[in-house]
Amino acid sequence: MVYFIVEGQTDKALIQNILKNESDFKFIGLKGDGSVIKEIEKLNDKDLSENKYFAIIDADKSFEDRNQDMRRLTKDKDINFYIFPNHKDDGNLETLLLSKIEIENKILKCFDDYKQCVEKDIDNKAKLYAYTTLEFDLKPEEYIKTLDLKNDFDELKQKLTNLFN
């Protein structure tokens, strides 16, 4: 069995979209970056010998720090990992998804104007939620399931596909 250790429903929906032709996998974590770390820490040799694990976590403010943390956590465990948005930059899955939307989108422009007006730093999760809800009447995790991923996420697609070979 392949287990994906992820932060939340949006990550889960993306993996389900990428692996729509696979069925032998489950999700654990799903409660933020802390749950990803806790799940990795509690895996024992028996778990690792009987199953495959793949962790996906956001870089958030520092890819370098997150990468060091994940390398330390997985050093003695056979666990591969991927860090959003693209396994090299700071940010999160929402950063990546928002980068795929037309830059002049009216909803995103209004959201950015609102942020400036209230002088608050509102995160990309809220921005993506506003976009998907107002544009498509869907929550982000429902929206992701409908995306045609084309050539997006190629590196991640390859890593995930390799788990089933």
Protein Blocks (a to p, Z undefined) as FASTA:
>chain_A
ZZdddfblmlmmmmmmmmmmbcbbcdehjnojklmmmmmmmpcfklmmmpccdddddfkl
omklmmmmmmmmmmmpccdddddfkopagcdfklmmmmmpcfklmklmmmmmmmmmnopa
cdfklmmmmmmmmmnopafklmmmmpcfkjgoklmmmmmmmmmZZ
